[in-house]
Every structure is written in C-alpha cells, then in structure tokens.
Amino acid sequence: MEERTGRVAESMFNNVVASNKLIANFLRLGDMDSALQVFNNMTVKSTVTWNSILAGYAKNLGDFEVVRQVFDKIPEPNSVSYNIMLACYLNNFGIHRARAYFDVMPVKDTASWNTMISGYAQIGLMGEARMMFLAMPEKNTVSWSAMVSGYVACGDLDSAVEYFYAATVKSVITWTAMITGYMKFGRVESAEKLFQEMSQKTLVTWNAMIAGYVDNSRAEDGLKLFKTMLETGAKPNAVSLTSVLLGCSNLSALQLGRQVHQLVCKSPLSSDTTAGTSLVSMYSKCGELKDASKLFLQIQRKDLVSWNAMISGYAQHGAGEKALELFDAMKNDGMKPDWITFVAVFLACNHAGFVDLGVQYFDAMIRDYGIEARPEHYACMVDLLGRRGRLSEATDLIKSMPFKPHPAIFGTLLGACRIHKNLDLAEFAAKNLLALDPSSATGYVQLANIYAAQNRWEHVARIRRSMKDNNVVKAPGYSWIEIKSVVHEFRSSDRLHPELVSIHKKLNELEKKMKMAGYIPDLEFALHDVEEELKEQLLLWHSEKLAIAFGLLKVPLGVPIRVFKNLRVCGDCHTAIKYISAIEGREIIVRDTTRFHHFKDGSCSCSDYCVEDVYGYDGDDELQRLMESEKKIEGSLDPSPFGAVPLKIRTNQEVKLLRCGPFGMLPQKIMCSLLHSQLVST
C-alpha cells in the first residue's frame, strides 16, 4: 500500500513538473491562453505553478486587480510571489506605493531589496537608493550594478566610480555600466582600460564601447572595434549596427556604410525596424537620398523613429515639399508626431522657404498636439523668420521664450542680421551671445564678418584683439572628399595636398570658363582688407572649391562628386559651384553643417535660399595660419587687421595624415575590406 502511494505521489509530482515547464514555455511565447488552459486542467498546483501564472498576468500593465486576485488565491506564497507583486506595484503605481508594500512584506530576500534599489535609481532618487543599499542585509552583483548604473544615469560619475571599485563582487553588467559612464563623460581612456581588463565581454559591452567611441567623435575607433567584435564571433544586433552606421554617417564613409548594409541583408536583422531605420539615416547623411527613400519604403513595420529619419532626410536635402507630404502621410497612418518630428518639419519649412507655413506648424504643435516648444524649435523658427528678413518677429519670439535662451538662438539671429546687414540688431545679438557663452567664436566671427562687409576694419581689428585676449579660437574650416577609399582634406588656400599643382590648374581653367559664362566673384565673401586681385584668389582657393576641383580630376564621369564641409558653404562658393556643375556637366553634392546642396545643370536644390550666410567662411583660418607660419615668404605683403597676407609661399609639398572633418581621424586609407571576410563567411 505504501509503495503504491509513493508511486502515485511520484507520478503527481512528475505531472506537476511537466505542466510547469509547459506553462513556462507558453508564457515565453506570449501565449497566455494556452498557459491558462494547462493551469486550469491541473489537479495539483505547486507554488511555482501559481507564480508562473502570476508573472504572466503581471507582464501586462493595467491588469493589477487580476494579479492581486491571483496572488490572494496562492495557498502558500513565497518570496518569489511577493517579489512579483512588488514589481507589479512599482510598474503600475510608482516607487512610493511599491515602498509601502515592501515595508509590509512578510518575506523579503535580496531580490526584493534589489527591486527597490533599481526603482529608486531609475527615477534618479539615488539618496533613497543608497539608504536601501546600506540597509540591505546581503548584497549581490545586481545590487552593485544597480548603484553604479543609477549614479551614471543621474550624472554623478564620481559616486559611480566609488561604488564600482568598492564592489566586493562585479558582474559583466557592473563593468559595462562603468564603461558606459566613462564614455558618457568623455573619459574614453578610462573606458578603454576597463574594457581591456575584462575577462568576459557580452554583446552589450561591445555595443557600449562602439557607441561610446562614436559619441566621442572617434568613429574610426568604433568601426575598428566593430571589426574586432566580428572576428571574435560575436553576432551584432540592431544596437550594434545603429552605432556603426552612425559612425559611417559621421565619417561620410558611404562605401563602408554599404558594406554594413550587406551585413544586415545577410543577417536576421534584414527585417528589423531599428536596423532599417539606421540604414535610412546613414544613406541620407551620406547624400544618397534615393537609396534612403527606397529603404524606407521597404520597412514593413515603421515606427515613429523611422518616419522622423525619412522626414529629416528630405528636409536636410532641401526636399521640403516631400518632407511635408511624408509628414501628412505619417499622420494619416495613425502615427502621432513628437517634438523631434516637428524639428524636422521646421527644418523642411526653413530649407524650402515656407515661412508662413512654418509659423502655422509651430502654433499647431503647441495647440493641437500639446507639445511644449523646446530650444531646438525656437532656433528653427528664429532662423526661418530671420532668413526672410523678419528680424523684429524673430527678436520678439526670442523675448517670448518661457526659458532662458540658449546661446545658439542668438547665434542664429546674428547670422540673419549679417544676411540683411542689420548692424544694430547684430550688435544686440552678439552682446547676448557672448554674455551667455564668452568662449563662443561664433559671436566674434559673425560680428567681424558684418564689420568687414562694411569695410569697418578698425572694428574687425578690435574684435580680433578681443578674441586673442579671451583665448577664443575659431574652429578651422575645411572640406573633404573620398576618392577610392582615401579621404582627402582641404583647407582654404591649402598648401599641403600632393596634387595642388593639378588642382590649381583645374581651378584656373574653371575660373576663366565661369567668367565667360557670366560669373562675377562676390568679394563680399573675401572678408579681408586686401587688394581685389588677392581677394579673388582667396575666394578661388576656398576649401570646397579645392575639393571639387580634385573630384573633377578623379571621380569618373556619371558618378556624383560628393564633398563635405564642417562649416556652412559661403555664397560665392555656392554661386561658383552652380556654374561648375553646368560647365562640367556634373552632379555635385555638398553637405555642410545644416543641409545638403545638390548642384546640377547650373542650379541647386536649395533654390539659393540658404546661402547668404558666411558663418562657414573659412578663409580667415588660412590667413591666420599663414601669418603664424615659419615658412619663408616671397613677394610683397599687404597690411591687414588679420595680419600679413603672403602673396607667394615657398613650401615643399608633403603628404599628410588626412582628417575626416570634425568627426574624428581617418588614416590616409580607409580599409573598405573592413568587413570583407565577415561578408564572405556570412
């Protein structure tokens, strides 16, 4: 009899275990109905059975009453049961209701304490998290990781470092959290040191390092690390590819971006929305709008980020009408715009010159969608109004802002004042800009440009002295172009590129043809007190013209010439490139800091709307460089408030390490075979 009873008990136990496994499998698949069917047919249920069903209900926010009813039916709830309820309180009602439940829980374990610590950390209440941490009887790796991650998230790197090195046990999560913190605060070398010390790395760790490199303007290092990650056998996910594609965008490395695209196509991520959106963004930022649009249409499940990426792409390329049409299509598809969407919409209106429509959208954003205007929105609107000469409205808008204006707002107004030659308002904008950010080169340079355009050289000299006294350094302007996987950089009046003789010869030929076609150099953009002949030479040797001339010599016919610049294109260069595109019969694409300019058959996609600003003028950098150069100078010198202007320079041509804009360093060759072995083996 006892033997039979034992066999029955063993059979019942086996049935319970098998049923529990079946319930767990159904819940992993999200099939709650099948899990409940198994649960209801069980004659004997263990606490594990009840906890599985309880956890299944707890996944759905808003089902709290159902969860509580199931909990109340559990004959013998254990710590897992109470922890599920604690998490349910936290997710449905917030940290304070969760704390009240925690305080009355009859059973607590380390997981209970960790839930509360994580809850406090996630909302930035690190003081409360710290008190819980100190009070908990036993700590594990989750406890330490929660504290490190929490301090990183709230911006207290010192405390994060303190807890990391005090941790008695560290998991991969703890190490990764600290690496993320170092990268977030620009301490790249510290992050690298930790990464090298780690004996075990997860995909999250690799992603943290790659993203950190890209965020800290070291995209090339991020791409190299991505290659190393692939060589270890790690499989990238959507997060990995998002960072890598952003790195390709920042480096303007279109060919490398195409290789990553191939990697996506050969992986399960080919239908992933995040990966598809990253590709759309990469192609847009590298000047391939058609490819971006094609990929966007192929994304089966478009989310808000996907729509925003494509609308922004159209806006940056000057296709304002297409951007706004897509905005309407997004709304018709039932997608609600967010604040980022409206930044893209305002950019579209700005680049297309739709001023009144932009004002209407600004009002609708606040009135119809309940979205509070942010500094980014105000900056767009100030630029939109200012470029059309509606400077008083732009100024009134700044004064009506419900928060302190960001320095960029006054920088935008200052640029508009330069366009419309409003000196009084320019001085007002510059004064406010420098009051908010005394180290801003923009305020000094823009105001100097305005004075120079009016031949008020004594004021220009005063501003330059002020810059020197305040140790303000203007970021150098330069352009670059990729030829056969080699990035070639040019500065204004560049004297280092090994093929300068051919480039200057090509430019001189173009200048003659352009003048015959009606081109007149706009000397307003040669902001120096020098003779007109030298002004024309300085204009002819602007960095974007040098890069384009090199592209004409090297890029095959039928292939667009793509040039990138770290500042805005000046008005004279814009006019010249239109002539060049018609004379040479070439499509020329120039990306500056604000948008893409597509030149073809003598016209530009911006319809000449965004070119009056000389904020991107880079000739002054060359004069300053030449003035400080120790190289021998031949010929006469013209006096200038910017320093001596050499007419001829004797210099040995040399090959230098070529930089890829403000986004990091590229060696003289980008290895386009970076992913070749992985693509072949995939």
C-alpha positions in Angstrom: 0.0 0.0 0.0 2.8 2.4 0.9 4.6 1.5 -2.3 1.5 2.3 -4.4 1.0 5.6 -2.6 4.6 6.5 -3.3 4.2 5.7 -7.0 1.1 7.9 -7.1 2.8 10.8 -5.4 5.8 10.5 -7.7 3.5 10.5 -10.7 1.7 13.5 -9.5 5.0 15.3 -8.9 6.2 14.5 -12.3 2.9 15.7 -13.8 3.3 19.0 -11.9 6.8 19.5 -13.1 5.9 18.7 -16.7 2.9 21.0 -16.5 5.0 23.8 -15.0 7.5 23.5 -17.9 4.7 23.6 -20.4 3.2 26.7 -18.8 6.6 28.4 -18.8 7.1 27.6 -22.5 3.7 29.1 -23.4 4.4 32.2 -21.4 7.8 32.7 -23.1 5.9 32.6 -26.4 3.4 35.2 -25.0 0.5 32.6 -25.2 -1.3 33.3 -22.0 -4.5 31.5 -23.1 -2.7 28.2 -23.6 -0.8 28.6 -20.3 -4.2 29.1 -18.5 -5.6 26.1 -20.2 -2.8 23.9 -18.8 -3.1 25.6 -15.4 -6.9 25.0 -15.1 -6.6 21.3 -16.0 -4.0 20.7 -13.3 -5.4 18.8 -10.3 -2.4 19.6 -8.2 -0.6 23.0 -8.4 2.6 24.0 -6.7 3.6 27.5 -5.6 5.9 27.5 -8.7 2.7 27.0 -10.8 0.9 29.9 -9.2 4.0 32.1 -9.5 4.2 31.4 -13.3 0.6 32.4 -13.9 1.1 35.4 -11.6 4.1 36.6 -13.5 2.2 36.1 -16.8 -0.5 38.5 -15.7 2.0 40.9 -14.2 3.6 41.5 -17.6 0.6 43.5 -18.7 0.3 46.9 -17.2 -3.2 47.7 -16.1 -4.1 44.2 -15.0 -3.2 44.9 -11.4 -6.6 43.8 -10.0 -6.3 40.4 -11.8 -2.8 40.0 -10.5 -3.9 40.7 -6.9 -6.8 38.2 -7.2 -4.4 35.5 -8.4 -2.0 36.3 -5.6 -4.7 36.1 -3.0 -5.5 32.6 -4.2 -2.0 31.2 -3.7 -2.1 28.8 -0.8 1.5 29.3 0.3 3.1 32.4 -1.3 6.8 32.5 -1.1 9.4 35.3 -1.6 9.1 35.0 -5.4 5.3 35.6 -5.1 5.9 38.7 -3.1 8.6 39.9 -5.4 6.3 39.6 -8.4 3.7 41.7 -6.5 6.3 44.2 -5.5 7.4 44.7 -9.1 3.7 45.0 -10.1 3.2 47.8 -7.6 6.3 49.5 -8.9 5.3 49.3 -12.6 1.7 50.3 -12.1 1.8 52.8 -9.2 5.4 54.0 -8.9 8.1 53.9 -6.3 6.1 55.2 -3.3 3.3 52.6 -3.4 6.0 50.0 -4.0 7.8 51.1 -0.9 4.7 50.9 1.2 4.1 47.3 0.0 7.8 46.5 0.6 7.6 47.7 4.2 4.7 45.2 5.0 6.1 42.2 3.1 6.4 39.3 5.5 9.1 37.7 3.3 12.0 39.6 1.8 15.1 38.4 0.0 18.0 40.0 -1.9 15.8 40.3 -5.0 13.2 42.3 -3.0 15.8 44.9 -2.0 17.3 45.0 -5.5 13.9 45.8 -6.9 13.5 48.8 -4.6 17.1 50.0 -5.2 16.6 49.7 -9.0 13.3 51.5 -8.7 14.8 54.5 -6.9 17.8 54.5 -9.3 15.6 54.6 -12.4 14.0 57.8 -11.3 17.2 59.5 -10.1 16.5 59.2 -6.3 19.9 58.0 -5.6 19.8 59.2 -1.9 17.0 56.8 -1.2 18.6 54.1 -3.3 21.8 54.5 -1.2 19.9 54.2 2.1 18.2 51.0 0.9 21.6 49.7 -0.3 23.3 50.3 3.0 20.4 48.8 5.0 20.0 45.5 3.0 21.4 42.5 4.8 23.1 40.9 1.9 24.3 42.3 -1.4 25.0 40.6 -4.8 26.2 41.7 -8.2 22.8 43.1 -9.1 22.8 45.4 -6.1 26.2 46.8 -7.0 25.3 47.1 -10.7 22.1 49.0 -9.9 24.0 51.5 -7.8 26.7 52.1 -10.5 24.1 52.4 -13.3 22.0 54.7 -11.2 24.8 57.1 -10.5 25.9 57.0 -14.1 22.4 57.8 -15.3 22.0 60.8 -12.9 25.3 62.2 -13.9 27.3 61.5 -10.7 30.3 59.8 -12.2 32.4 60.2 -9.0 29.9 58.2 -7.0 29.7 55.6 -9.7 33.4 55.1 -9.7 33.4 54.9 -5.9 30.8 52.1 -5.8 32.4 50.3 -8.7 35.8 50.0 -7.0 34.1 49.3 -3.7 32.1 46.4 -5.1 33.0 43.1 -3.5 31.6 41.2 -6.5 31.4 42.5 -10.0 29.5 41.1 -12.9 29.8 41.9 -16.6 26.8 44.2 -16.1 28.7 46.1 -13.4 31.8 46.5 -15.7 29.6 47.5 -18.6 27.8 50.1 -16.6 31.1 51.7 -15.6 32.3 51.7 -19.2 29.1 53.4 -20.2 29.6 56.0 -17.5 33.2 56.8 -18.6 32.1 57.1 -22.2 29.2 59.3 -21.3 31.5 61.8 -19.6 34.2 61.7 -22.3 36.7 59.7 -20.3 37.5 57.4 -23.2 40.9 56.2 -22.0 39.4 55.1 -18.7 36.7 53.2 -20.5 39.3 51.6 -22.7 41.3 50.5 -19.7 38.3 48.8 -18.1 37.4 47.1 -21.4 40.9 45.7 -21.8 40.8 44.4 -18.2 37.5 42.5 -18.7 38.0 38.8 -19.0 34.4 38.3 -20.2 32.6 40.6 -22.6 28.9 40.4 -23.7 27.4 42.0 -26.8 26.1 44.8 -24.5 29.8 45.5 -23.5 30.9 45.7 -27.1 28.0 47.9 -28.0 28.8 50.3 -25.1 32.3 50.7 -26.3 31.4 51.2 -30.0 28.7 53.7 -29.2 31.0 55.5 -26.8 33.6 55.9 -29.5 31.1 57.3 -31.9 29.6 59.6 -29.4 33.0 61.0 -28.5 33.9 61.8 -32.1 36.1 58.8 -32.5 34.0 56.9 -35.1 37.1 55.3 -36.7 38.0 53.6 -33.4 34.4 52.5 -33.1 34.5 50.9 -36.6 37.8 49.2 -35.9 36.3 47.7 -32.7 33.3 46.6 -34.6 35.6 44.6 -36.9 37.4 43.1 -33.9 34.0 42.1 -32.4 33.0 40.3 -35.6 36.3 38.5 -35.6 35.6 37.1 -32.1 32.4 35.5 -33.4 30.0 37.9 -31.7 26.8 38.5 -33.7 25.8 42.2 -33.9 22.3 43.2 -33.1 20.3 46.3 -34.1 22.0 48.4 -31.4 25.4 47.4 -32.8 24.5 48.4 -36.3 22.9 51.6 -35.3 26.2 52.8 -33.7 28.3 51.6 -36.6 26.0 53.2 -39.2 26.1 56.4 -37.2 29.8 56.2 -37.3 29.7 55.8 -41.1 27.5 58.8 -41.3 29.8 60.9 -39.2 32.8 59.9 -41.3 30.9 60.3 -44.5 32.1 56.8 -45.3 29.5 55.7 -47.8 31.3 52.7 -49.1 31.8 51.3 -45.6 28.1 52.0 -44.9 27.2 50.0 -48.0 29.3 47.1 -46.6 27.4 47.2 -43.3 24.2 47.2 -45.3 25.3 44.0 -47.0 26.0 42.6 -43.5 22.4 43.5 -42.4 20.9 41.8 -45.5 22.8 38.6 -44.8 21.6 38.5 -41.2 18.2 38.0 -39.4 18.2 41.8 -38.9 17.2 42.4 -42.5 13.6 42.9 -41.4 14.4 44.7 -38.2 12.8 48.1 -37.9 15.7 49.6 -35.9 18.3 48.3 -38.4 16.3 49.6 -41.4 15.9 53.0 -39.8 19.6 53.2 -39.1 20.3 52.5 -42.8 17.8 55.2 -43.9 19.6 57.7 -41.7 23.1 56.6 -42.9 22.2 56.9 -46.6 20.5 60.3 -46.0 23.5 61.7 -44.2 25.9 60.3 -46.8 24.0 62.1 -49.6 22.1 59.1 -51.1 18.6 60.3 -50.7 17.2 57.9 -53.3 18.6 54.9 -51.5 17.3 56.2 -48.2 13.8 56.6 -49.6 13.8 53.2 -51.2 14.9 51.5 -47.9 12.2 53.5 -46.0 9.5 52.1 -48.2 10.8 48.6 -47.6 10.5 48.9 -43.8 7.4 46.7 -43.0 6.7 48.0 -39.5 7.6 51.7 -39.4 7.8 53.3 -36.0 8.0 57.0 -35.2 11.8 57.0 -35.4 11.6 55.6 -39.0 9.2 58.4 -40.0 11.3 61.0 -38.3 14.5 59.8 -40.0 13.0 60.0 -43.5 11.3 63.4 -42.9 14.6 64.7 -41.6 16.4 63.3 -44.6 14.1 65.0 -47.1 14.5 68.3 -45.1 18.3 68.2 -45.0 18.4 67.6 -48.7 16.1 70.6 -49.4 13.1 68.5 -50.5 10.8 70.5 -48.3 7.6 69.6 -50.1 8.4 65.9 -50.0 9.2 66.1 -46.3 5.8 67.8 -45.5 4.0 65.3 -47.7 5.5 62.5 -45.7 4.6 64.3 -42.5 0.9 64.2 -43.7 1.3 60.6 -44.7 2.6 59.8 -41.2 -0.4 61.4 -39.5 -2.8 59.6 -41.9 -1.1 56.3 -40.9 -2.2 57.0 -37.3 1.3 57.9 -36.1 1.4 60.8 -33.6 4.3 63.2 -34.1 6.7 64.0 -31.3 8.9 67.0 -30.7 11.6 65.6 -32.9 9.2 65.3 -35.8 8.4 69.0 -35.5 12.1 69.9 -35.6 12.3 68.1 -38.9 9.2 69.8 -40.1 10.5 73.2 -39.2 13.8 72.4 -41.0 11.8 71.4 -44.0 9.9 74.7 -44.0 13.2 76.6 -43.4 15.1 75.0 -46.2 12.2 75.3 -48.6 11.4 78.9 -47.6 7.9 78.2 -46.3 7.9 80.8 -43.6 4.2 81.3 -43.1 3.6 77.5 -43.2 6.3 77.1 -40.6 4.6 79.6 -38.3 1.3 77.7 -38.7 3.0 74.4 -37.8 4.7 76.0 -34.8 1.3 77.1 -33.5 -0.3 73.8 -34.3 2.4 71.9 -32.4 1.5 73.6 -29.2 -2.2 74.0 -29.7 -3.2 70.7 -31.4 -0.6 68.3 -30.2 0.2 69.6 -26.7 3.9 69.6 -27.4 5.9 72.2 -25.5 8.3 74.2 -27.6 11.9 73.4 -26.9 15.1 75.4 -27.6 15.5 73.4 -30.9 12.1 74.5 -32.1 12.8 78.2 -31.3 16.1 78.0 -33.0 14.5 76.7 -36.2 11.8 79.4 -36.0 14.3 82.2 -35.4 16.3 81.0 -38.4 13.1 80.7 -40.5 12.0 84.2 -39.8 15.4 85.8 -39.8 16.4 84.5 -43.3 13.3 86.2 -44.7 14.2 89.5 -43.1 11.5 89.3 -40.4 14.1 90.2 -37.8 11.7 92.0 -35.5 9.4 89.0 -35.3 12.4 86.8 -34.7 13.6 89.1 -31.9 10.1 89.1 -30.4 9.9 85.3 -30.5 13.2 85.1 -28.5 11.9 87.6 -25.9 8.7 85.5 -25.5 10.6 82.3 -24.8 9.5 80.8 -21.5 13.1 79.9 -20.6 16.5 81.4 -20.9 17.6 81.5 -24.5 20.3 79.1 -25.5 23.4 80.7 -27.0 22.6 79.1 -30.3 19.4 81.2 -30.5 21.4 84.4 -30.5 23.9 82.9 -32.9 21.1 82.2 -35.3 19.8 85.7 -35.0 23.3 87.1 -35.5 23.6 85.1 -38.8 20.3 86.5 -40.0 21.5 90.0 -39.2 24.6 89.5 -41.3 22.4 88.4 -44.2 20.2 91.5 -44.0 23.0 93.9 -42.9 21.2 95.0 -39.7 24.2 96.2 -37.7 22.3 97.4 -34.6 20.4 94.2 -34.1 23.6 92.2 -34.9 25.4 94.0 -32.0 22.4 93.2 -29.8 22.6 89.5 -30.7 26.4 89.3 -30.4 26.3 91.0 -26.9 23.7 88.5 -25.7 25.5 85.6 -27.3 28.9 86.4 -25.7 27.2 87.1 -22.3 25.8 83.6 -22.3 29.0 82.0 -23.8 32.1 84.2 -23.6 34.1 81.4 -25.3 31.9 81.3 -28.4 33.8 82.0 -31.5 30.5 82.4 -33.4 29.7 85.8 -31.8 33.1 87.3 -32.6 33.4 85.9 -36.1 29.9 86.8 -37.2 30.2 90.3 -35.9 33.6 90.7 -37.5 32.1 89.4 -40.8 29.5 92.1 -40.7 32.0 94.9 -39.9 34.3 93.6 -42.7 31.5 93.6 -45.2 31.0 97.3 -44.5 34.8 97.9 -44.6 34.9 98.9 -41.0 38.3 97.3 -40.5 39.1 99.1 -37.2 36.1 97.3 -35.6 37.3 94.0 -37.1 40.7 94.5 -35.6 39.2 95.3 -32.2 37.2 92.1 -32.3 40.2 90.0 -33.2 42.2 91.6 -30.3 39.3 90.7 -28.0 39.3 87.1 -29.3 43.0 86.9 -28.6 42.7 88.5 -25.1 39.9 86.0 -24.2 41.7 83.0 -25.7 38.9 82.3 -28.1 39.8 80.1 -31.0 37.7 79.7 -34.1 37.3 76.1 -35.3 39.2 75.8 -38.6 37.1 75.3 -41.7 37.9 72.5 -44.1 36.3 70.3 -46.8 36.9 66.7 -47.6 36.2 64.2 -50.3 36.6 60.4 -50.5 38.3 59.0 -53.6 38.9 55.3 -53.9 38.5 54.8 -50.1 41.0 57.6 -49.4 39.7 60.7 -47.6 41.4 63.9 -48.9 41.1 67.0 -46.8 41.5 70.6 -47.9 41.7 73.9 -46.1 41.3 77.3 -47.6 44.4 78.1 -49.7 45.7 74.6 -48.9 49.4 74.1 -49.4 49.9 70.5 -48.3 48.0 68.3 -50.7 50.4 66.4 -53.0 48.4 67.3 -56.2 47.9 71.0 -55.6 49.6 71.9 -58.9 46.9 70.0 -60.9 44.1 71.3 -58.7 45.2 74.9 -59.1 45.5 74.4 -62.9 42.0 73.0 -63.0 40.6 75.9 -60.9 42.3 78.5 -63.1 40.7 76.8 -66.2 37.3 76.8 -64.5 37.6 80.4 -63.4 38.1 81.5 -67.0 35.2 79.5 -68.2 33.0 80.7 -65.4 33.7 84.3 -66.0 33.0 83.8 -69.7 29.6 82.4 -68.7 28.9 85.4 -66.5 30.3 84.5 -63.1 31.4 87.5 -61.1 33.3 86.7 -57.8 31.4 88.0 -54.8 34.1 89.9 -53.0 31.8 90.4 -50.0 32.8 86.9 -49.0 36.5 87.7 -49.1 36.4 89.4 -45.7 39.9 90.9 -45.7 41.3 94.4 -46.2 43.4 93.4 -49.2 43.5 94.2 -52.9 40.7 92.8 -55.1 43.0 90.6 -57.1 44.1 88.8 -53.9 40.5 88.6 -52.7 39.6 86.8 -55.9 42.5 84.4 -55.3 41.4 83.7 -51.8 37.9 83.0 -53.0 39.1 80.7 -55.7 41.1 78.7 -53.1 38.2 78.2 -50.7 38.3 74.6 -49.3 35.1 73.4 -51.1 36.4 74.7 -54.5 39.7 72.8 -54.0 37.9 69.6 -53.1 35.5 69.9 -56.0 38.4 70.5 -58.5 40.1 67.5 -57.1 36.9 65.5 -57.5 36.6 66.6 -61.2 40.1 65.3 -61.8 39.5 61.9 -60.0 35.8 61.0 -60.0 34.6 59.1 -63.2 32.0 60.8 -65.4 28.5 59.9 -64.5 29.4 59.5 -60.8 28.3 62.3 -58.5 31.0 64.3 -56.8 30.4 64.3 -53.0 32.1 67.0 -50.9 31.6 67.5 -47.2 32.4 70.7 -45.2 32.5 71.2 -41.4 31.1 74.8 -41.8 28.4 76.4 -44.0 29.1 76.9 -47.7 29.7 80.6 -48.4 27.6 82.5 -51.0 30.4 82.9 -53.6 31.3 79.2 -53.5 27.6 78.3 -53.9 27.4 80.5 -57.0 30.6 79.1 -58.4 29.6 75.5 -57.9 26.4 76.2 -59.9 28.5 77.4 -62.8 30.9 74.5 -62.4 28.0 71.9 -62.5 26.8 73.4 -65.8 30.2 73.8 -67.4 31.4 70.3 -66.5 28.1 68.6 -66.9 28.5 67.0 -63.4 26.2 66.4 -60.4 27.9 67.9 -57.3 26.6 67.2 -53.8 27.9 69.3 -51.0 27.0 68.6 -47.4 27.6 71.5 -44.9 26.6 71.8 -41.3 23.0 72.3 -42.0 21.9 70.6 -45.2 22.8 69.0 -48.5 23.2 71.1 -51.6 22.5 69.2 -54.9 24.1 71.1 -57.8 23.1 70.0 -61.3 22.8 71.8 -64.7 23.6 75.2 -63.1 21.0 75.1 -60.2 20.9 74.0 -56.6 18.3 72.1 -54.7 18.1 74.9 -52.1 16.9 77.4 -54.7 19.6 79.8 -53.4 17.6 80.1 -50.1 20.3 79.0 -47.6 23.5 80.5 -49.0 23.7 84.1 -47.9 25.3 83.3 -44.5 29.1 83.5 -44.3 29.2 81.8 -40.9 31.0 79.0 -42.7 33.6 81.2 -44.3 37.0 79.5 -43.8 39.5 81.9 -45.5 40.4 83.7 -42.3 41.7 80.4 -40.9 44.2 80.2 -43.7 45.4 83.8 -43.2 45.9 83.3 -39.6 47.8 80.0 -40.3 49.9 81.8 -42.8 50.6 84.7 -40.6 51.9 82.3 -37.9 53.8 80.1 -40.3 57.5 79.9 -40.0 57.9 79.2 -43.7 59.7 81.7 -46.0 57.6 84.2 -47.8 58.3 85.7 -51.2 56.7 88.8 -52.6 55.1 91.9 -51.2 52.8 92.0 -48.2 49.6 93.9 -47.8 48.7 95.3 -44.4 45.6 93.8 -42.9 44.0 93.8 -39.4 44.2 90.0 -39.8 47.9 90.0 -40.2 50.3 89.8 -43.1 48.9 88.3 -46.3 51.6 86.4 -48.2 51.3 86.6 -52.0 53.6 83.6 -52.6 54.7 80.8 -50.4 57.7 78.6 -50.9 56.9 75.2 -49.4 57.7 71.6 -50.0 54.6 69.6 -50.9 54.0 66.8 -48.5 51.6 64.0 -47.8 49.9 64.3 -44.5 47.6 62.2 -42.4 44.2 63.2 -43.7 41.4 64.1 -41.3 37.8 63.4 -41.9 36.1 66.5 -40.6 35.1 67.2 -37.0 34.1 63.6 -36.5 37.5 62.0 -35.8 40.6 60.9 -37.6 40.9 58.7 -40.6 44.3 57.4 -41.7 45.3 58.0 -45.3 43.4 54.9 -46.3 40.1 53.6 -45.0 40.2 49.8 -45.4 37.0 49.2 -47.4 37.7 45.5 -47.0 37.0 46.0 -43.2 34.1 43.6 -43.3 35.0 41.6 -46.3 35.9 38.4 -44.5 32.7 38.6 -42.5 30.6 39.2 -45.5 32.1 36.3 -47.4 31.7 33.9 -44.5 28.2 35.1 -43.5 
